[in-house]
């Protein structure tokens, strides 16, 4: 399961990374971060779907810091979406 978000600045991106590093259920997740001129794109990939409560918590946290991102074709190729 993939989560793709746009974050406005580096401090929010670092806060997101720290959040993910400290959560037990994210131990097997992979994280891809791409810097753009106007912000950061973060892709979080879990090998399997999260439990509904964990999914809700992650989506709520990420929505507070950024917005869900719909990549253009060039970035779809980078992310393999």
PDB file of N, CA, C and O in Angstrom:
ATOM      1  N   UNK A   1       0.852  -1.174   0.000  1.00  0.00           N
ATOM      2  CA  UNK A   1       0.000   0.000   0.000  1.00  0.00           C
ATOM      3  C   UNK A   1       0.893   1.230   0.000  1.00  0.00           C
ATOM      4  O   UNK A   1       1.866   1.302   0.750  1.00  0.00           O
ATOM      5  N   UNK A   2       0.560   2.187  -0.835  1.00  0.00           N
ATOM      6  CA  UNK A   2       1.370   3.395  -0.971  1.00  0.00           C
ATOM      7  C   UNK A   2       0.606   4.632  -0.509  1.00  0.00           C
ATOM      8  O   UNK A   2      -0.604   4.749  -0.699  1.00  0.00           O
ATOM      9  N   UNK A   3       1.345   5.543   0.097  1.00  0.00           N
ATOM     10  CA  UNK A   3       0.829   6.847   0.487  1.00  0.00           C
ATOM     11  C   UNK A   3       1.739   7.882  -0.151  1.00  0.00           C
ATOM     12  O   UNK A   3       2.961   7.787  -0.040  1.00  0.00           O
ATOM     13  N   UNK A   4       1.159   8.864  -0.815  1.00  0.00           N
ATOM     14  CA  UNK A   4       1.930   9.869  -1.528  1.00  0.00           C
ATOM     15  C   UNK A   4       1.424  11.246  -1.102  1.00  0.00           C
ATOM     16  O   UNK A   4       0.249  11.572  -1.272  1.00  0.00           O
ATOM     17  N   UNK A   5       2.336  12.048  -0.544  1.00  0.00           N
ATOM     18  CA  UNK A   5       1.957  13.368  -0.019  1.00  0.00           C
ATOM     19  C   UNK A   5       2.947  14.430  -0.464  1.00  0.00           C
ATOM     20  O   UNK A   5       4.125  14.156  -0.694  1.00  0.00           O
ATOM     21  N   UNK A   6       2.439  15.644  -0.578  1.00  0.00           N
ATOM     22  CA  UNK A   6       3.262  16.815  -0.855  1.00  0.00           C
ATOM     23  C   UNK A   6       3.403  17.599   0.442  1.00  0.00           C
ATOM     24  O   UNK A   6       2.403  17.949   1.069  1.00  0.00           O
ATOM     25  N   UNK A   7       4.633  17.874   0.845  1.00  0.00           N
ATOM     26  CA  UNK A   7       4.909  18.616   2.072  1.00  0.00           C
ATOM     27  C   UNK A   7       5.571  19.943   1.711  1.00  0.00           C
ATOM     28  O   UNK A   7       6.399  19.992   0.802  1.00  0.00           O
ATOM     29  N   UNK A   8       5.216  21.018   2.414  1.00  0.00           N
ATOM     30  CA  UNK A   8       5.662  22.346   1.991  1.00  0.00           C
ATOM     31  C   UNK A   8       7.111  22.707   2.267  1.00  0.00           C
ATOM     32  O   UNK A   8       7.680  23.531   1.551  1.00  0.00           O
ATOM     33  N   UNK A   9       7.730  22.112   3.293  1.00  0.00           N
ATOM     34  CA  UNK A   9       9.098  22.529   3.615  1.00  0.00           C
ATOM     35  C   UNK A   9       9.894  21.396   4.261  1.00  0.00           C
ATOM     36  O   UNK A   9       9.354  20.334   4.571  1.00  0.00           O
ATOM     37  N   UNK A  10      11.176  21.643   4.455  1.00  0.00           N
ATOM     38  CA  UNK A  10      12.087  20.615   4.972  1.00  0.00           C
ATOM     39  C   UNK A  10      11.786  20.252   6.421  1.00  0.00           C
ATOM     40  O   UNK A  10      11.905  19.084   6.792  1.00  0.00           O
ATOM     41  N   UNK A  11      11.401  21.213   7.246  1.00  0.00           N
ATOM     42  CA  UNK A  11      11.155  20.897   8.653  1.00  0.00           C
ATOM     43  C   UNK A  11       9.954  19.969   8.816  1.00  0.00           C
ATOM     44  O   UNK A  11       9.969  19.088   9.675  1.00  0.00           O
ATOM     45  N   UNK A  12       8.929  20.154   8.012  1.00  0.00           N
ATOM     46  CA  UNK A  12       7.770  19.263   8.048  1.00  0.00           C
ATOM     47  C   UNK A  12       8.162  17.876   7.531  1.00  0.00           C
ATOM     48  O   UNK A  12       7.695  16.861   8.047  1.00  0.00           O
ATOM     49  N   UNK A  13       9.004  17.840   6.531  1.00  0.00           N
ATOM     50  CA  UNK A  13       9.468  16.566   5.986  1.00  0.00           C
ATOM     51  C   UNK A  13      10.286  15.806   7.030  1.00  0.00           C
ATOM     52  O   UNK A  13      10.112  14.599   7.194  1.00  0.00           O
ATOM     53  N   UNK A  14      11.162  16.494   7.725  1.00  0.00           N
ATOM     54  CA  UNK A  14      11.944  15.855   8.791  1.00  0.00           C
ATOM     55  C   UNK A  14      11.051  15.372   9.928  1.00  0.00           C
ATOM     56  O   UNK A  14      11.295  14.313  10.506  1.00  0.00           O
ATOM     57  N   UNK A  15      10.027  16.140  10.246  1.00  0.00           N
ATOM     58  CA  UNK A  15       9.080  15.727  11.293  1.00  0.00           C
ATOM     59  C   UNK A  15       8.365  14.443  10.870  1.00  0.00           C
ATOM     60  O   UNK A  15       8.149  13.552  11.691  1.00  0.00           O
ATOM     61  N   UNK A  16       8.002  14.350   9.603  1.00  0.00           N
ATOM     62  CA  UNK A  16       7.352  13.148   9.077  1.00  0.00           C
ATOM     63  C   UNK A  16       8.282  11.941   9.170  1.00  0.00           C
ATOM     64  O   UNK A  16       7.857  10.858   9.572  1.00  0.00           O
ATOM     65  N   UNK A  17       9.537  12.124   8.802  1.00  0.00           N
ATOM     66  CA  UNK A  17      10.504  11.030   8.858  1.00  0.00           C
ATOM     67  C   UNK A  17      10.686  10.555  10.296  1.00  0.00           C
ATOM     68  O   UNK A  17      10.727   9.351  10.547  1.00  0.00           O
ATOM     69  N   UNK A  18      10.795  11.475  11.232  1.00  0.00           N
ATOM     70  CA  UNK A  18      10.933  11.095  12.646  1.00  0.00           C
ATOM     71  C   UNK A  18       9.703  10.342  13.144  1.00  0.00           C
ATOM     72  O   UNK A  18       9.826   9.362  13.878  1.00  0.00           O
ATOM     73  N   UNK A  19       8.528  10.797  12.747  1.00  0.00           N
ATOM     74  CA  UNK A  19       7.284  10.106  13.119  1.00  0.00           C
ATOM     75  C   UNK A  19       7.312   8.662  12.621  1.00  0.00           C
ATOM     76  O   UNK A  19       6.993   7.736  13.366  1.00  0.00           O
ATOM     77  N   UNK A  20       7.693   8.481  11.372  1.00  0.00           N
ATOM     78  CA  UNK A  20       7.718   7.140  10.792  1.00  0.00           C
ATOM     79  C   UNK A  20       8.782   6.257  11.431  1.00  0.00           C
ATOM     80  O   UNK A  20       8.562   5.059  11.607  1.00  0.00           O
ATOM     81  N   UNK A  21       9.916   6.823  11.775  1.00  0.00           N
ATOM     82  CA  UNK A  21      10.987   6.045  12.403  1.00  0.00           C
ATOM     83  C   UNK A  21      10.603   5.568  13.800  1.00  0.00           C
ATOM     84  O   UNK A  21      11.085   4.528  14.249  1.00  0.00           O
ATOM     85  N   UNK A  22       9.751   6.306  14.488  1.00  0.00           N
ATOM     86  CA  UNK A  22       9.384   5.981  15.867  1.00  0.00           C
ATOM     87  C   UNK A  22       8.153   5.082  15.986  1.00  0.00           C
ATOM     88  O   UNK A  22       7.802   4.674  17.094  1.00  0.00           O
ATOM     89  N   UNK A  23       7.502   4.772  14.893  1.00  0.00           N
ATOM     90  CA  UNK A  23       6.304   3.943  14.947  1.00  0.00           C
ATOM     91  C   UNK A  23       6.666   2.483  14.678  1.00  0.00           C
ATOM     92  O   UNK A  23       7.412   2.189  13.744  1.00  0.00           O
ATOM     93  N   UNK A  24       6.146   1.580  15.485  1.00  0.00           N
ATOM     94  CA  UNK A  24       6.456   0.156  15.346  1.00  0.00           C
ATOM     95  C   UNK A  24       5.964  -0.414  14.022  1.00  0.00           C
ATOM     96  O   UNK A  24       6.657  -1.217  13.398  1.00  0.00           O
ATOM     97  N   UNK A  25       4.782  -0.007  13.593  1.00  0.00           N
ATOM     98  CA  UNK A  25       4.193  -0.589  12.387  1.00  0.00           C
ATOM     99  C   UNK A  25       4.858  -0.111  11.101  1.00  0.00           C
ATOM    100  O   UNK A  25       4.536  -0.606  10.021  1.00  0.00           O
ATOM    101  N   UNK A  26       5.783   0.847  11.201  1.00  0.00           N
ATOM    102  CA  UNK A  26       6.466   1.332   9.998  1.00  0.00           C
ATOM    103  C   UNK A  26       7.856   0.719   9.836  1.00  0.00           C
ATOM    104  O   UNK A  26       8.620   1.158   8.976  1.00  0.00           O
ATOM    105  N   UNK A  27       8.191  -0.259  10.624  1.00  0.00           N
ATOM    106  CA  UNK A  27       9.529  -0.853  10.563  1.00  0.00           C
ATOM    107  C   UNK A  27       9.825  -1.464   9.197  1.00  0.00           C
ATOM    108  O   UNK A  27      10.966  -1.421   8.737  1.00  0.00           O
ATOM    109  N   UNK A  28       8.824  -2.026   8.551  1.00  0.00           N
ATOM    110  CA  UNK A  28       9.048  -2.652   7.248  1.00  0.00           C
ATOM    111  C   UNK A  28       8.648  -1.749   6.076  1.00  0.00           C
ATOM    112  O   UNK A  28       8.604  -2.204   4.933  1.00  0.00           O
ATOM    113  N   UNK A  29       8.360  -0.487   6.350  1.00  0.00           N
ATOM    114  CA  UNK A  29       7.974   0.460   5.302  1.00  0.00           C
ATOM    115  C   UNK A  29       9.209   1.030   4.615  1.00  0.00           C
ATOM    116  O   UNK A  29      10.283   1.121   5.210  1.00  0.00           O
ATOM    117  N   UNK A  30       9.037   1.410   3.358  1.00  0.00           N
ATOM    118  CA  UNK A  30      10.106   2.120   2.665  1.00  0.00           C
ATOM    119  C   UNK A  30       9.636   3.544   2.398  1.00  0.00           C
ATOM    120  O   UNK A  30       8.446   3.804   2.216  1.00  0.00           O
ATOM    121  N   UNK A  31      10.590   4.449   2.380  1.00  0.00           N
ATOM    122  CA  UNK A  31      10.290   5.866   2.262  1.00  0.00           C
ATOM    123  C   UNK A  31      11.111   6.457   1.122  1.00  0.00           C
ATOM    124  O   UNK A  31      12.322   6.249   1.047  1.00  0.00           O
ATOM    125  N   UNK A  32      10.451   7.186   0.245  1.00  0.00           N
ATOM    126  CA  UNK A  32      11.123   7.890  -0.846  1.00  0.00           C
ATOM    127  C   UNK A  32      10.785   9.364  -0.710  1.00  0.00           C
ATOM    128  O   UNK A  32       9.617   9.726  -0.563  1.00  0.00           O
ATOM    129  N   UNK A  33      11.807  10.219  -0.757  1.00  0.00           N
ATOM    130  CA  UNK A  33      11.611  11.658  -0.628  1.00  0.00           C
ATOM    131  C   UNK A  33      12.247  12.337  -1.836  1.00  0.00           C
ATOM    132  O   UNK A  33      13.408  12.097  -2.166  1.00  0.00           O
ATOM    133  N   UNK A  34      11.462  13.186  -2.484  1.00  0.00           N
ATOM    134  CA  UNK A  34      11.958  13.936  -3.637  1.00  0.00           C
ATOM    135  C   UNK A  34      11.766  15.420  -3.359  1.00  0.00           C
ATOM    136  O   UNK A  34      10.683  15.861  -2.973  1.00  0.00           O
ATOM    137  N   UNK A  35      12.837  16.179  -3.563  1.00  0.00           N
ATOM    138  CA  UNK A  35      12.769  17.631  -3.381  1.00  0.00           C
ATOM    139  C   UNK A  35      12.421  18.295  -4.699  1.00  0.00           C
ATOM    140  O   UNK A  35      12.998  17.984  -5.740  1.00  0.00           O
ATOM    141  N   UNK A  36      11.470  19.212  -4.639  1.00  0.00           N
ATOM    142  CA  UNK A  36      11.137  20.049  -5.777  1.00  0.00           C
ATOM    143  C   UNK A  36      11.308  21.494  -5.354  1.00  0.00           C
ATOM    144  O   UNK A  36      11.479  21.775  -4.168  1.00  0.00           O
ATOM    145  N   UNK A  37      11.264  22.399  -6.288  1.00  0.00           N
ATOM    146  CA  UNK A  37      11.463  23.814  -5.978  1.00  0.00           C
ATOM    147  C   UNK A  37      10.433  24.317  -4.969  1.00  0.00           C
ATOM    148  O   UNK A  37      10.764  25.104  -4.083  1.00  0.00           O
ATOM    149  N   UNK A  38       9.192  23.867  -5.099  1.00  0.00           N
ATOM    150  CA  UNK A  38       8.122  24.376  -4.254  1.00  0.00           C
ATOM    151  C   UNK A  38       7.785  23.504  -3.050  1.00  0.00           C
ATOM    152  O   UNK A  38       6.847  23.818  -2.318  1.00  0.00           O
ATOM    153  N   UNK A  39       8.516  22.428  -2.826  1.00  0.00           N
ATOM    154  CA  UNK A  39       8.243  21.581  -1.666  1.00  0.00           C
ATOM    155  C   UNK A  39       8.860  20.204  -1.811  1.00  0.00           C
ATOM    156  O   UNK A  39       9.780  19.999  -2.602  1.00  0.00           O
ATOM    157  N   UNK A  40       8.339  19.260  -1.032  1.00  0.00           N
ATOM    158  CA  UNK A  40       8.874  17.901  -0.974  1.00  0.00           C
ATOM    159  C   UNK A  40       7.749  16.916  -1.250  1.00  0.00           C
ATOM    160  O   UNK A  40       6.616  17.114  -0.812  1.00  0.00           O
ATOM    161  N   UNK A  41       8.067  15.865  -1.972  1.00  0.00           N
ATOM    162  CA  UNK A  41       7.117  14.793  -2.227  1.00  0.00           C
ATOM    163  C   UNK A  41       7.611  13.569  -1.457  1.00  0.00           C
ATOM    164  O   UNK A  41       8.770  13.170  -1.575  1.00  0.00           O
ATOM    165  N   UNK A  42       6.714  12.986  -0.669  1.00  0.00           N
ATOM    166  CA  UNK A  42       7.062  11.833   0.161  1.00  0.00           C
ATOM    167  C   UNK A  42       6.173  10.662  -0.234  1.00  0.00           C
ATOM    168  O   UNK A  42       4.948  10.778  -0.264  1.00  0.00           O
ATOM    169  N   UNK A  43       6.808   9.535  -0.534  1.00  0.00           N
ATOM    170  CA  UNK A  43       6.077   8.293  -0.804  1.00  0.00           C
ATOM    171  C   UNK A  43       6.420   7.304   0.294  1.00  0.00           C
ATOM    172  O   UNK A  43       7.590   7.022   0.549  1.00  0.00           O
ATOM    173  N   UNK A  44       5.393   6.782   0.937  1.00  0.00           N
ATOM    174  CA  UNK A  44       5.558   5.769   1.974  1.00  0.00           C
ATOM    175  C   UNK A  44       4.940   4.484   1.423  1.00  0.00           C
ATOM    176  O   UNK A  44       3.765   4.456   1.058  1.00  0.00           O
ATOM    177  N   UNK A  45       5.737   3.435   1.369  1.00  0.00           N
ATOM    178  CA  UNK A  45       5.268   2.158   0.827  1.00  0.00           C
ATOM    179  C   UNK A  45       5.293   1.097   1.920  1.00  0.00           C
ATOM    180  O   UNK A  45       6.318   0.863   2.560  1.00  0.00           O
ATOM    181  N   UNK A  46       4.144   0.464   2.118  1.00  0.00           N
ATOM    182  CA  UNK A  46       4.028  -0.664   3.038  1.00  0.00           C
ATOM    183  C   UNK A  46       3.825  -1.925   2.206  1.00  0.00           C
ATOM    184  O   UNK A  46       3.048  -1.909   1.251  1.00  0.00           O
ATOM    185  N   UNK A  47       4.505  -3.013   2.546  1.00  0.00           N
ATOM    186  CA  UNK A  47       4.366  -4.240   1.768  1.00  0.00           C
ATOM    187  C   UNK A  47       2.961  -4.844   1.845  1.00  0.00           C
ATOM    188  O   UNK A  47       2.562  -5.610   0.967  1.00  0.00           O
ATOM    189  N   UNK A  48       2.220  -4.501   2.888  1.00  0.00           N
ATOM    190  CA  UNK A  48       0.846  -4.987   3.024  1.00  0.00           C
ATOM    191  C   UNK A  48      -0.019  -3.850   3.564  1.00  0.00           C
ATOM    192  O   UNK A  48       0.495  -2.869   4.101  1.00  0.00           O
ATOM    193  N   UNK A  49      -1.314  -3.991   3.419  1.00  0.00           N
ATOM    194  CA  UNK A  49      -2.243  -2.955   3.879  1.00  0.00           C
ATOM    195  C   UNK A  49      -2.173  -2.814   5.400  1.00  0.00           C
ATOM    196  O   UNK A  49      -2.008  -3.795   6.125  1.00  0.00           O
ATOM    197  N   UNK A  50      -2.302  -1.580   5.859  1.00  0.00           N
ATOM    198  CA  UNK A  50      -2.311  -1.320   7.298  1.00  0.00           C
ATOM    199  C   UNK A  50      -3.679  -1.646   7.879  1.00  0.00           C
ATOM    200  O   UNK A  50      -4.684  -1.651   7.168  1.00  0.00           O
ATOM    201  N   UNK A  51      -3.704  -1.917   9.179  1.00  0.00           N
ATOM    202  CA  UNK A  51      -4.971  -2.078   9.871  1.00  0.00           C
ATOM    203  C   UNK A  51      -5.741  -0.765   9.758  1.00  0.00           C
ATOM    204  O   UNK A  51      -5.121   0.293   9.650  1.00  0.00           O
ATOM    205  N   UNK A  52      -7.071  -0.802   9.779  1.00  0.00           N
ATOM    206  CA  UNK A  52      -7.855   0.429   9.607  1.00  0.00           C
ATOM    207  C   UNK A  52      -7.492   1.553  10.581  1.00  0.00           C
ATOM    208  O   UNK A  52      -7.448   2.719  10.187  1.00  0.00           O
ATOM    209  N   UNK A  53      -7.233   1.216  11.846  1.00  0.00           N
ATOM    210  CA  UNK A  53      -6.881   2.252  12.817  1.00  0.00           C
ATOM    211  C   UNK A  53      -5.533   2.889  12.474  1.00  0.00           C
ATOM    212  O   UNK A  53      -5.398   4.111  12.530  1.00  0.00           O
ATOM    213  N   UNK A  54      -4.540   2.078  12.121  1.00  0.00           N
ATOM    214  CA  UNK A  54      -3.223   2.596  11.753  1.00  0.00           C
ATOM    215  C   UNK A  54      -3.292   3.411  10.466  1.00  0.00           C
ATOM    216  O   UNK A  54      -2.633   4.443  10.338  1.00  0.00           O
ATOM    217  N   UNK A  55      -4.091   2.943   9.519  1.00  0.00           N
ATOM    218  CA  UNK A  55      -4.291   3.679   8.269  1.00  0.00           C
ATOM    219  C   UNK A  55      -4.896   5.060   8.561  1.00  0.00           C
ATOM    220  O   UNK A  55      -4.440   6.068   8.022  1.00  0.00           O
ATOM    221  N   UNK A  56      -5.904   5.096   9.402  1.00  0.00           N
ATOM    222  CA  UNK A  56      -6.538   6.364   9.766  1.00  0.00           C
ATOM    223  C   UNK A  56      -5.578   7.302  10.480  1.00  0.00           C
ATOM    224  O   UNK A  56      -5.552   8.500  10.201  1.00  0.00           O
ATOM    225  N   UNK A  57      -4.791   6.761  11.397  1.00  0.00           N
ATOM    226  CA  UNK A  57      -3.824   7.585  12.123  1.00  0.00           C
ATOM    227  C   UNK A  57      -2.774   8.173  11.183  1.00  0.00           C
ATOM    228  O   UNK A  57      -2.443   9.355  11.277  1.00  0.00           O
ATOM    229  N   UNK A  58      -2.253   7.347  10.278  1.00  0.00           N
ATOM    230  CA  UNK A  58      -1.244   7.824   9.339  1.00  0.00           C
ATOM    231  C   UNK A  58      -1.830   8.888   8.412  1.00  0.00           C
ATOM    232  O   UNK A  58      -1.211   9.929   8.191  1.00  0.00           O
ATOM    233  N   UNK A  59      -3.011   8.629   7.873  1.00  0.00           N
ATOM    234  CA  UNK A  59      -3.644   9.603   6.968  1.00  0.00           C
ATOM    235  C   UNK A  59      -3.939  10.911   7.696  1.00  0.00           C
ATOM    236  O   UNK A  59      -3.755  11.984   7.122  1.00  0.00           O
ATOM    237  N   UNK A  60      -4.389  10.845   8.937  1.00  0.00           N
ATOM    238  CA  UNK A  60      -4.665  12.058   9.711  1.00  0.00           C
ATOM    239  C   UNK A  60      -3.390  12.849   9.953  1.00  0.00           C
ATOM    240  O   UNK A  60      -3.371  14.067   9.777  1.00  0.00           O
ATOM    241  N   UNK A  61      -2.327  12.166  10.355  1.00  0.00           N
ATOM    242  CA  UNK A  61      -1.056  12.840  10.608  1.00  0.00           C
ATOM    243  C   UNK A  61      -0.541  13.508   9.337  1.00  0.00           C
ATOM    244  O   UNK A  61      -0.149  14.675   9.353  1.00  0.00           O
ATOM    245  N   UNK A  62      -0.546  12.763   8.247  1.00  0.00           N
ATOM    246  CA  UNK A  62      -0.031  13.307   6.991  1.00  0.00           C
ATOM    247  C   UNK A  62      -0.889  14.447   6.460  1.00  0.00           C
ATOM    248  O   UNK A  62      -0.362  15.393   5.875  1.00  0.00           O
ATOM    249  N   UNK A  63      -2.194  14.375   6.654  1.00  0.00           N
ATOM    250  CA  UNK A  63      -3.080  15.442   6.192  1.00  0.00           C
ATOM    251  C   UNK A  63      -2.901  16.724   6.987  1.00  0.00           C
ATOM    252  O   UNK A  63      -3.153  17.813   6.473  1.00  0.00           O
ATOM    253  N   UNK A  64      -2.469  16.605   8.237  1.00  0.00           N
ATOM    254  CA  UNK A  64      -2.187  17.800   9.040  1.00  0.00           C
ATOM    255  C   UNK A  64      -0.952  18.531   8.525  1.00  0.00           C
ATOM    256  O   UNK A  64      -0.870  19.756   8.617  1.00  0.00           O
ATOM    257  N   UNK A  65       0.004  17.785   7.984  1.00  0.00           N
ATOM    258  CA  UNK A  65       1.271  18.379   7.564  1.00  0.00           C
ATOM    259  C   UNK A  65       1.335  18.722   6.087  1.00  0.00           C
ATOM    260  O   UNK A  65       2.075  19.623   5.694  1.00  0.00           O
ATOM    261  N   UNK A  66       0.587  18.032   5.279  1.00  0.00           N
ATOM    262  CA  UNK A  66       0.662  18.247   3.840  1.00  0.00           C
ATOM    263  C   UNK A  66      -0.638  17.872   3.164  1.00  0.00           C
ATOM    264  O   UNK A  66      -1.685  17.778   3.805  1.00  0.00           O
ATOM    265  N   UNK A  67      -0.559  17.660   1.864  1.00  0.00           N
ATOM    266  CA  UNK A  67      -1.746  17.288   1.102  1.00  0.00           C
ATOM    267  C   UNK A  67      -1.440  16.034   0.290  1.00  0.00           C
ATOM    268  O   UNK A  67      -0.306  15.802  -0.131  1.00  0.00           O
ATOM    269  N   UNK A  68      -2.485  15.233   0.082  1.00  0.00           N
ATOM    270  CA  UNK A  68      -2.325  14.049  -0.761  1.00  0.00           C
ATOM    271  C   UNK A  68      -1.886  14.515  -2.144  1.00  0.00           C
ATOM    272  O   UNK A  68      -2.372  15.528  -2.649  1.00  0.00           O
ATOM    273  N   UNK A  69      -0.968  13.773  -2.752  1.00  0.00           N
ATOM    274  CA  UNK A  69      -0.351  14.202  -4.003  1.00  0.00           C
ATOM    275  C   UNK A  69      -0.730  13.279  -5.134  1.00  0.00           C
ATOM    276  O   UNK A  69      -0.682  12.057  -4.995  1.00  0.00           O
ATOM    277  N   UNK A  70      -1.105  13.858  -6.247  1.00  0.00           N
ATOM    278  CA  UNK A  70      -1.394  13.120  -7.474  1.00  0.00           C
ATOM    279  C   UNK A  70      -0.267  13.442  -8.451  1.00  0.00           C
ATOM    280  O   UNK A  70      -0.236  14.536  -9.014  1.00  0.00           O
ATOM    281  N   UNK A  71       0.663  12.504  -8.662  1.00  0.00           N
ATOM    282  CA  UNK A  71       1.850  12.816  -9.456  1.00  0.00           C
ATOM    283  C   UNK A  71       1.558  12.950 -10.951  1.00  0.00           C
ATOM    284  O   UNK A  71       0.642  12.327 -11.488  1.00  0.00           O
ATOM    285  N   UNK A  72       2.369  13.784 -11.600  1.00  0.00           N
ATOM    286  CA  UNK A  72       2.315  13.886 -13.054  1.00  0.00           C
ATOM    287  C   UNK A  72       3.009  12.661 -13.640  1.00  0.00           C
ATOM    288  O   UNK A  72       3.621  11.882 -12.910  1.00  0.00           O
ATOM    289  N   UNK A  73       2.914  12.493 -14.947  1.00  0.00           N
ATOM    290  CA  UNK A  73       3.428  11.289 -15.600  1.00  0.00           C
ATOM    291  C   UNK A  73       4.904  11.048 -15.318  1.00  0.00           C
ATOM    292  O   UNK A  73       5.306   9.913 -15.062  1.00  0.00           O
ATOM    293  N   UNK A  74       5.706  12.088 -15.362  1.00  0.00           N
ATOM    294  CA  UNK A  74       7.154  11.948 -15.135  1.00  0.00           C
ATOM    295  C   UNK A  74       7.432  11.371 -13.749  1.00  0.00           C
ATOM    296  O   UNK A  74       8.282  10.493 -13.603  1.00  0.00           O
ATOM    297  N   UNK A  75       6.721  11.858 -12.729  1.00  0.00           N
ATOM    298  CA  UNK A  75       6.930  11.342 -11.373  1.00  0.00           C
ATOM    299  C   UNK A  75       6.292   9.969 -11.177  1.00  0.00           C
ATOM    300  O   UNK A  75       6.762   9.190 -10.348  1.00  0.00           O
ATOM    301  N   UNK A  76       5.242   9.658 -11.916  1.00  0.00           N
ATOM    302  CA  UNK A  76       4.677   8.309 -11.853  1.00  0.00           C
ATOM    303  C   UNK A  76       5.732   7.293 -12.277  1.00  0.00           C
ATOM    304  O   UNK A  76       5.830   6.206 -11.707  1.00  0.00           O
ATOM    305  N   UNK A  77       6.509   7.657 -13.273  1.00  0.00           N
ATOM    306  CA  UNK A  77       7.576   6.759 -13.724  1.00  0.00           C
ATOM    307  C   UNK A  77       8.654   6.608 -12.671  1.00  0.00           C
ATOM    308  O   UNK A  77       9.198   5.517 -12.499  1.00  0.00           O
ATOM    309  N   UNK A  78       8.974   7.675 -11.966  1.00  0.00           N
ATOM    310  CA  UNK A  78       9.978   7.629 -10.898  1.00  0.00           C
ATOM    311  C   UNK A  78       9.499   6.750  -9.758  1.00  0.00           C
ATOM    312  O   UNK A  78      10.248   5.922  -9.240  1.00  0.00           O
ATOM    313  N   UNK A  79       8.239   6.938  -9.368  1.00  0.00           N
ATOM    314  CA  UNK A  79       7.695   6.200  -8.234  1.00  0.00           C
ATOM    315  C   UNK A  79       7.239   4.796  -8.613  1.00  0.00           C
ATOM    316  O   UNK A  79       7.034   3.961  -7.732  1.00  0.00           O
ATOM    317  N   UNK A  80       7.082   4.526  -9.869  1.00  0.00           N
ATOM    318  CA  UNK A  80       6.586   3.219 -10.290  1.00  0.00           C
ATOM    319  C   UNK A  80       5.119   3.046  -9.980  1.00  0.00           C
ATOM    320  O   UNK A  80       4.671   1.941  -9.674  1.00  0.00           O
ATOM    321  N   UNK A  81       4.367   4.125 -10.056  1.00  0.00           N
ATOM    322  CA  UNK A  81       2.923   4.088  -9.742  1.00  0.00           C
ATOM    323  C   UNK A  81       2.150   3.753 -10.985  1.00  0.00           C
ATOM    324  O   UNK A  81       0.923   3.671 -10.946  1.00  0.00           O
TER     325      UNK A  81
END
